[in-house]
Amino acid sequence: LVNFSPQKTKSLIISIKWNASRNPPLRFKNENIEEVSGHKYLGLIFSKDLKWAKHVQETSTKARKKTERSASS
């Protein structure tokens, strides 16, 4: 038996349609579920349009910070 929290639940609709129609708000336990444009899962960032830009940007930023720290040591 698993208890789900509506406050911690998010909705991510993935579509490659450029004009994907808006869906009605999802409700769970009489609360609206927040719709997000991206979600991080197991280290990968998934976006609603299936593009990798956000994931690549975050990964390169982390790598740059590590490089800067090791160069200053």
KEMARLO-191046 format. One record per residue: x, y, z of N, C-alpha, C, O in turn; residue number from 1; residue in one letter. Coordinates in Angstrom, 2 decimals, always signed. Each point is the difference from the previous one (the first is absolute). Layout:
BEGIN
n_px->X, n_py->Y, n_pz->Z, ca_px->X, ca_py->Y, ca_pz->Z, c_px->X, c_py->Y, c_pz->Z, o_px->X, o_py->Y, o_pz->Z, n->NUM, res->A
...
END
This chain:
BEGIN
n_px->+0.84, n_py->-1.18, n_pz->+0.00, ca_px->-0.84, ca_py->+1.18, ca_pz->+0.00, c_px->+0.89, c_py->+1.24, c_pz->+0.00, o_px->+0.85, o_py->+0.18, o_pz->+0.88, n->1, res->L
n_px->-1.06, n_py->+0.65, n_pz->-1.86, ca_px->+0.80, ca_py->+1.20, ca_pz->-0.15, c_px->-0.89, c_py->+1.22, c_pz->+0.15, o_px->-1.10, o_py->+0.05, o_pz->-0.56, n->2, res->V
n_px->+1.57, n_py->+0.93, n_pz->+1.31, ca_px->-0.70, ca_py->+1.28, ca_pz->+0.13, c_px->+0.65, c_py->+1.01, c_pz->-0.93, o_px->+1.20, o_py->+0.23, o_pz->+0.08, n->3, res->N
n_px->-1.98, n_py->+0.37, n_pz->-0.95, ca_px->+0.51, ca_py->+1.03, ca_pz->-0.89, c_px->-0.46, c_py->+1.37, c_pz->+0.51, o_px->-1.12, o_py->+0.16, o_pz->+0.47, n->4, res->F
n_px->+2.01, n_py->+0.81, n_pz->-0.57, ca_px->-0.29, ca_py->+1.36, ca_pz->+0.43, c_px->-0.30, c_py->+0.87, c_pz->-1.21, o_px->+0.85, o_py->+0.14, o_pz->-0.88, n->5, res->S
n_px->-2.03, n_py->+0.46, n_pz->+0.81, ca_px->-0.31, ca_py->+0.87, ca_pz->-1.15, c_px->+0.95, c_py->+1.19, c_pz->-0.10, o_px->+0.26, o_py->+0.48, o_pz->-1.11, n->6, res->P
n_px->+0.28, n_py->+0.00, n_pz->+2.22, ca_px->+0.91, ca_py->+1.15, ca_pz->-0.03, c_px->+1.34, c_py->-0.36, c_pz->-0.64, o_px->+0.67, o_py->+0.86, o_pz->-0.56, n->7, res->Q
n_px->-0.27, n_py->-2.13, n_pz->+0.65, ca_px->+1.28, ca_py->-0.43, ca_pz->-0.56, c_px->-0.15, c_py->-0.62, c_pz->-1.39, o_px->+1.00, o_py->-0.39, o_pz->-0.61, n->8, res->K
n_px->-2.21, n_py->+0.29, n_pz->+0.11, ca_px->-0.26, ca_py->-0.62, ca_pz->-1.29, c_px->-0.02, c_py->+1.07, c_pz->-1.09, o_px->-0.61, o_py->+1.05, o_pz->+0.17, n->9, res->T
n_px->+1.29, n_py->-1.32, n_pz->-1.28, ca_px->+0.07, ca_py->+0.93, ca_pz->-1.13, c_px->-0.49, c_py->-0.70, c_pz->-1.26, o_px->+0.02, o_py->-1.22, o_pz->-0.09, n->10, res->K
n_px->-0.46, n_py->+2.00, n_pz->-0.87, ca_px->-0.47, ca_py->-0.51, ca_pz->-1.29, c_px->+0.93, c_py->+0.52, c_pz->-1.09, o_px->+0.30, o_py->+1.19, o_pz->-0.07, n->11, res->S
n_px->+0.16, n_py->-2.10, n_pz->-0.78, ca_px->+0.85, ca_py->+0.38, ca_pz->-1.14, c_px->-0.57, c_py->-0.69, c_pz->-1.23, o_px->+0.04, o_py->-1.22, o_pz->-0.12, n->12, res->L
n_px->-0.56, n_py->+2.01, n_pz->-0.79, ca_px->-0.55, ca_py->-0.53, ca_pz->-1.24, c_px->+1.06, c_py->+0.17, c_pz->-1.08, o_px->+0.43, o_py->+1.12, o_pz->-0.29, n->13, res->I
n_px->+0.00, n_py->-2.23, n_pz->-0.29, ca_px->+1.05, ca_py->+0.01, ca_pz->-1.01, c_px->-0.63, c_py->-0.11, c_pz->-1.38, o_px->-0.79, o_py->-0.92, o_pz->-0.26, n->14, res->I
n_px->+1.14, n_py->+1.87, n_pz->-0.61, ca_px->-0.57, ca_py->+0.01, ca_pz->-1.34, c_px->+0.96, c_py->+0.69, c_pz->-0.96, o_px->+0.67, o_py->+0.96, o_pz->+0.38, n->15, res->S
n_px->-0.60, n_py->-1.46, n_pz->-1.61, ca_px->+0.82, ca_py->+0.68, ca_pz->-1.00, c_px->-0.86, c_py->+0.90, c_pz->-0.90, o_px->+0.52, o_py->+0.60, o_pz->-0.94, n->16, res->I
n_px->-1.81, n_py->-0.52, n_pz->+1.22, ca_px->-0.88, ca_py->+0.89, ca_pz->-0.77, c_px->+0.32, c_py->+1.45, c_pz->+0.37, o_px->+0.08, o_py->+0.34, o_pz->+1.18, n->17, res->K
n_px->+0.08, n_py->+0.49, n_pz->-2.19, ca_px->+0.33, ca_py->+1.40, ca_pz->+0.28, c_px->-1.20, c_py->+0.76, c_pz->+0.53, o_px->+0.16, o_py->+1.04, o_pz->+0.63, n->18, res->W
n_px->-1.35, n_py->-1.54, n_pz->-0.87, ca_px->-1.21, ca_py->+0.68, ca_pz->+0.47, c_px->-0.82, c_py->-0.92, c_pz->+0.90, o_px->-1.23, o_py->-0.04, o_pz->-0.09, n->19, res->N
n_px->+1.91, n_py->-0.68, n_pz->+0.96, ca_px->-0.71, ca_py->-0.93, ca_pz->+0.89, c_px->-1.02, c_py->+0.79, c_pz->+0.82, o_px->+0.32, o_py->+1.01, o_pz->+0.63, n->20, res->A
n_px->-1.54, n_py->-1.47, n_pz->-0.66, ca_px->-1.06, ca_py->+0.71, ca_pz->+0.71, c_px->+0.17, c_py->-0.16, c_pz->+1.51, o_px->+0.53, o_py->-1.00, o_pz->+0.48, n->21, res->S
n_px->-0.98, n_py->+1.98, n_pz->+0.23, ca_px->+0.06, ca_py->-0.05, ca_pz->+1.46, c_px->-0.99, c_py->-1.03, c_pz->+0.49, o_px->-1.12, o_py->-0.11, o_pz->-0.51, n->22, res->R
n_px->+1.53, n_py->-0.63, n_pz->+1.50, ca_px->-0.87, ca_py->-1.00, ca_pz->+0.60, c_px->-0.68, c_py->+0.58, c_pz->+1.23, o_px->+0.53, o_py->+0.92, o_pz->+0.61, n->23, res->N
n_px->-1.66, n_py->-1.45, n_pz->-0.26, ca_px->-0.64, ca_py->+0.48, ca_pz->+1.23, c_px->+0.89, c_py->-0.33, c_pz->+1.20, o_px->+0.76, o_py->-0.97, o_pz->-0.05, n->24, res->P
n_px->-0.85, n_py->+1.76, n_pz->+1.10, ca_px->+0.84, ca_py->-0.26, ca_pz->+1.18, c_px->-0.30, c_py->-1.37, c_pz->+0.59, o_px->-1.16, o_py->-0.42, o_pz->+0.09, n->25, res->P
n_px->+2.21, n_py->-0.26, n_pz->+0.32, ca_px->-0.17, ca_py->-1.29, ca_pz->+0.66, c_px->-0.26, c_py->+0.24, c_pz->+1.48, o_px->+0.57, o_py->+0.90, o_pz->+0.62, n->26, res->L
n_px->-1.44, n_py->-1.72, n_pz->-0.06, ca_px->-0.32, ca_py->+0.11, ca_pz->+1.42, c_px->+0.27, c_py->-1.33, c_pz->+0.67, o_px->-0.23, o_py->-1.06, o_pz->-0.57, n->27, res->R
n_px->+0.73, n_py->+1.14, n_pz->+1.79, ca_px->+0.29, ca_py->-1.19, ca_pz->+0.79, c_px->-0.34, c_py->+0.31, c_pz->+1.45, o_px->+0.52, o_py->+0.96, o_pz->+0.56, n->28, res->F
n_px->-1.37, n_py->-1.74, n_pz->+0.03, ca_px->-0.48, ca_py->+0.24, ca_pz->+1.37, c_px->-0.53, c_py->+1.42, c_pz->+0.14, o_px->+0.29, o_py->+0.69, o_pz->+0.98, n->29, res->K
n_px->-1.08, n_py->-0.26, n_pz->-1.96, ca_px->-0.64, ca_py->+1.32, ca_pz->-0.03, c_px->+0.99, c_py->+1.16, c_pz->-0.03, o_px->-0.34, o_py->+1.11, o_pz->+0.43, n->30, res->N
n_px->+1.55, n_py->-1.34, n_pz->-0.92, ca_px->+0.99, ca_py->+1.07, ca_pz->-0.15, c_px->+0.53, c_py->-0.02, c_pz->-1.42, o_px->+0.18, o_py->-1.07, o_pz->-0.58, n->31, res->E
n_px->+0.09, n_py->+2.26, n_pz->+0.03, ca_px->+0.58, ca_py->+0.08, ca_pz->-1.34, c_px->+1.45, c_py->-0.46, c_pz->+0.04, o_px->+0.74, o_py->+0.28, o_pz->+0.94, n->32, res->N
n_px->-0.35, n_py->-1.01, n_pz->-1.98, ca_px->+1.38, ca_py->-0.45, ca_pz->-0.15, c_px->+0.74, c_py->+1.02, c_pz->-0.85, o_px->-0.48, o_py->+0.39, o_pz->-1.06, n->33, res->I
n_px->+1.63, n_py->+0.05, n_pz->+1.53, ca_px->+0.79, ca_py->+0.99, ca_pz->-0.72, c_px->+0.55, c_py->-0.59, c_pz->-1.30, o_px->+0.57, o_py->-1.09, o_pz->+0.00, n->34, res->E
n_px->-0.75, n_py->+1.81, n_pz->-1.11, ca_px->+0.56, ca_py->-0.42, ca_pz->-1.28, c_px->+1.36, c_py->+0.67, c_pz->-0.16, o_px->+0.11, o_py->+1.22, o_pz->+0.13, n->35, res->E
n_px->+0.92, n_py->-2.01, n_pz->-0.42, ca_px->+1.36, ca_py->+0.52, ca_pz->-0.13, c_px->+0.47, c_py->-0.16, c_pz->-1.44, o_px->-0.54, o_py->-0.81, o_pz->-0.75, n->36, res->V
n_px->+1.55, n_py->+1.59, n_pz->+0.36, ca_px->+0.52, ca_py->-0.09, ca_pz->-1.36, c_px->+1.19, c_py->-0.95, c_pz->-0.10, o_px->+0.44, o_py->-0.33, o_pz->-1.10, n->37, res->S
n_px->+0.08, n_py->-0.10, n_pz->+2.24, ca_px->+1.12, ca_py->-0.94, ca_pz->+0.01, c_px->+0.08, c_py->-0.69, c_pz->+1.34, o_px->-0.54, o_py->+0.48, o_pz->+1.00, n->38, res->G
n_px->+1.24, n_py->-1.63, n_pz->-0.99, ca_px->+0.14, ca_py->-0.76, ca_pz->+1.24, c_px->+1.31, c_py->-0.76, c_pz->-0.03, o_px->+0.38, o_py->-0.58, o_pz->-1.02, n->39, res->H
n_px->+0.32, n_py->+0.59, n_pz->+2.16, ca_px->+1.26, ca_py->-0.73, ca_pz->+0.11, c_px->-0.29, c_py->-1.38, c_pz->+0.58, o_px->-0.63, o_py->-0.11, o_pz->+1.06, n->40, res->K
n_px->+1.08, n_py->-0.94, n_pz->-1.75, ca_px->-0.24, ca_py->-1.37, ca_pz->+0.43, c_px->+1.27, c_py->-0.80, c_pz->-0.26, o_px->+0.46, o_py->-0.11, o_pz->-1.13, n->41, res->Y
n_px->+0.09, n_py->-0.46, n_pz->+2.19, ca_px->+1.23, ca_py->-0.79, ca_pz->-0.08, c_px->+1.12, c_py->+0.76, c_pz->-0.71, o_px->+0.75, o_py->-0.58, o_pz->-0.79, n->42, res->L
n_px->-0.63, n_py->+1.87, n_pz->+1.07, ca_px->+1.07, ca_py->+0.82, ca_pz->-0.54, c_px->-0.25, c_py->+0.56, c_pz->-1.39, o_px->+0.80, o_py->+0.79, o_pz->-0.50, n->43, res->G
n_px->-1.90, n_py->-1.17, n_pz->-0.13, ca_px->-0.33, ca_py->+0.53, ca_pz->-1.32, c_px->-1.13, c_py->+1.01, c_pz->+0.13, o_px->-0.93, o_py->-0.20, o_pz->+0.78, n->44, res->L
n_px->+1.02, n_py->+1.28, n_pz->-1.54, ca_px->-1.07, ca_py->+1.00, ca_pz->+0.01, c_px->-0.85, c_py->-0.21, c_pz->-1.24, o_px->+0.47, o_py->+0.15, o_pz->-1.13, n->45, res->I
n_px->-1.73, n_py->-0.49, n_pz->+1.35, ca_px->-0.95, ca_py->-0.20, ca_pz->-1.09, c_px->-0.80, c_py->+1.28, c_pz->-0.15, o_px->-0.48, o_py->+0.57, o_pz->+0.98, n->46, res->F
n_px->+0.33, n_py->-0.11, n_pz->-2.22, ca_px->-0.80, ca_py->+1.20, ca_pz->-0.27, c_px->-1.25, c_py->-0.40, c_pz->-0.75, o_px->-0.07, o_py->-1.07, o_pz->-0.61, n->47, res->S
n_px->-0.92, n_py->+1.94, n_pz->+0.65, ca_px->-1.28, ca_py->-0.33, ca_pz->-0.63, c_px->+0.11, c_py->-0.11, c_pz->-1.51, o_px->-0.85, o_py->-0.62, o_pz->-0.63, n->48, res->K
n_px->+1.90, n_py->+1.21, n_pz->+0.02, ca_px->+0.17, ca_py->-0.08, ca_pz->-1.45, c_px->+1.07, c_py->-1.02, c_pz->-0.42, o_px->+0.37, o_py->-0.07, o_pz->-1.17, n->49, res->D
n_px->+0.12, n_py->-0.71, n_pz->+2.12, ca_px->+0.99, ca_py->-1.05, ca_pz->-0.23, c_px->+1.34, c_py->+0.52, c_pz->-0.54, o_px->+0.70, o_py->-0.71, o_pz->-0.71, n->50, res->L
n_px->-0.37, n_py->+1.93, n_pz->+1.03, ca_px->+1.30, ca_py->+0.56, ca_pz->-0.41, c_px->+0.97, c_py->-0.10, c_pz->+1.17, o_px->-0.42, o_py->-0.01, o_pz->+1.16, n->51, res->K
n_px->+1.70, n_py->-0.06, n_pz->-1.45, ca_px->+1.03, ca_py->-0.23, ca_pz->+1.01, c_px->+0.67, c_py->+1.28, c_pz->+0.47, o_px->+0.94, o_py->-0.07, o_pz->+0.80, n->52, res->W
n_px->-1.36, n_py->+1.24, n_pz->-1.25, ca_px->+0.70, ca_py->+1.26, ca_pz->+0.29, c_px->+0.18, c_py->+0.23, c_pz->+1.50, o_px->+1.11, o_py->+0.33, o_pz->+0.43, n->53, res->A
n_px->-2.15, n_py->-0.48, n_pz->+0.36, ca_px->+0.09, ca_py->+0.24, ca_pz->+1.44, c_px->+0.96, c_py->-0.98, c_pz->+0.66, o_px->+0.79, o_py->+0.38, o_pz->+0.87, n->54, res->K
n_px->-0.84, n_py->-1.65, n_pz->-1.26, ca_px->+0.88, ca_py->-1.02, ca_pz->+0.57, c_px->+1.46, c_py->+0.30, c_pz->-0.35, o_px->+0.87, o_py->-0.07, o_pz->+0.87, n->55, res->H
n_px->-0.60, n_py->+0.39, n_pz->-2.12, ca_px->+1.36, ca_py->+0.31, ca_pz->-0.44, c_px->+0.51, c_py->+1.25, c_pz->+0.72, o_px->+1.16, o_py->+0.04, o_pz->+0.43, n->56, res->V
n_px->-2.00, n_py->+0.96, n_pz->-0.30, ca_px->+0.39, ca_py->+1.24, ca_pz->+0.67, c_px->+0.38, c_py->-0.27, c_pz->+1.46, o_px->+1.03, o_py->+0.48, o_pz->+0.47, n->57, res->Q
n_px->-1.86, n_py->-1.23, n_pz->+0.24, ca_px->+0.29, ca_py->-0.28, ca_pz->+1.40, c_px->+1.26, c_py->-0.85, c_pz->+0.16, o_px->+0.80, o_py->+0.24, o_pz->+0.90, n->58, res->E
n_px->-0.62, n_py->-1.22, n_pz->-1.77, ca_px->+1.18, ca_py->-0.86, ca_pz->+0.06, c_px->+1.27, c_py->+0.79, c_pz->-0.29, o_px->+1.00, o_py->-0.19, o_pz->+0.68, n->59, res->T
n_px->-1.03, n_py->+1.06, n_pz->-1.67, ca_px->+1.19, ca_py->+0.79, ca_pz->-0.32, c_px->+0.31, c_py->+1.01, c_pz->+1.10, o_px->+1.17, o_py->+0.28, o_pz->+0.28, n->60, res->S
n_px->-2.20, n_py->+0.28, n_pz->+0.36, ca_px->+0.22, ca_py->+0.92, ca_pz->+1.11, c_px->+0.68, c_py->-0.71, c_pz->+1.17, o_px->+0.93, o_py->+0.53, o_pz->+0.60, n->61, res->T
n_px->-1.39, n_py->-1.74, n_pz->-0.29, ca_px->+0.63, ca_py->-0.78, ca_pz->+1.08, c_px->+1.45, c_py->-0.32, c_pz->-0.34, o_px->+0.87, o_py->+0.12, o_pz->+0.86, n->62, res->K
n_px->-0.61, n_py->-0.52, n_pz->-2.09, ca_px->+1.36, ca_py->-0.34, ca_pz->-0.42, c_px->+0.91, c_py->+1.22, c_pz->+0.08, o_px->+1.14, o_py->-0.09, o_pz->+0.44, n->63, res->A
n_px->-1.65, n_py->+1.25, n_pz->-0.88, ca_px->+0.78, ca_py->+1.23, ca_pz->+0.04, c_px->+0.36, c_py->+0.37, c_pz->+1.44, o_px->+1.13, o_py->+0.40, o_pz->+0.27, n->64, res->R
n_px->-2.07, n_py->-0.54, n_pz->+0.65, ca_px->+0.26, ca_py->+0.32, ca_pz->+1.40, c_px->+1.06, c_py->-0.93, c_pz->+0.59, o_px->+0.87, o_py->+0.45, o_pz->+0.74, n->65, res->K
n_px->-0.93, n_py->-1.74, n_pz->-1.08, ca_px->+1.00, ca_py->-0.94, ca_pz->+0.49, c_px->+1.38, c_py->+0.32, c_pz->-0.56, o_px->+0.99, o_py->-0.10, o_pz->+0.72, n->66, res->K
n_px->-0.92, n_py->+0.49, n_pz->-1.99, ca_px->+1.26, ca_py->+0.36, ca_pz->-0.63, c_px->+0.59, c_py->+1.24, c_pz->+0.64, o_px->+1.21, o_py->+0.07, o_pz->+0.23, n->67, res->T
n_px->-2.06, n_py->+0.92, n_pz->+0.06, ca_px->+0.46, ca_py->+1.24, ca_pz->+0.64, c_px->+0.53, c_py->-0.28, c_pz->+1.40, o_px->+1.01, o_py->+0.57, o_pz->+0.41, n->68, res->E
n_px->-1.70, n_py->-1.44, n_pz->+0.35, ca_px->+0.46, ca_py->-0.33, ca_pz->+1.36, c_px->+1.32, c_py->-0.71, c_pz->-0.03, o_px->+0.89, o_py->+0.30, o_pz->+0.80, n->69, res->R
n_px->-0.72, n_py->-1.25, n_pz->-1.72, ca_px->+1.26, ca_py->-0.77, ca_pz->-0.04, c_px->+1.14, c_py->+0.87, c_pz->-0.52, o_px->+1.15, o_py->-0.21, o_pz->+0.40, n->70, res->S
n_px->-1.41, n_py->+1.18, n_pz->-1.26, ca_px->+1.04, ca_py->+0.89, ca_pz->-0.49, c_px->+0.47, c_py->+0.96, c_pz->+1.07, o_px->+1.17, o_py->+0.40, o_pz->+0.01, n->71, res->A
n_px->-2.07, n_py->-0.02, n_pz->+0.91, ca_px->+0.39, ca_py->+0.95, ca_pz->+1.06, c_px->+0.69, c_py->-0.70, c_pz->+1.17, o_px->+0.54, o_py->+0.68, o_pz->+0.88, n->72, res->S
n_px->-0.56, n_py->-1.99, n_pz->-0.85, ca_px->+0.64, ca_py->-0.75, ca_pz->+1.11, c_px->+1.47, c_py->-0.16, c_pz->-0.20, o_px->+0.67, o_py->-0.60, o_pz->+0.84, n->73, res->S
END
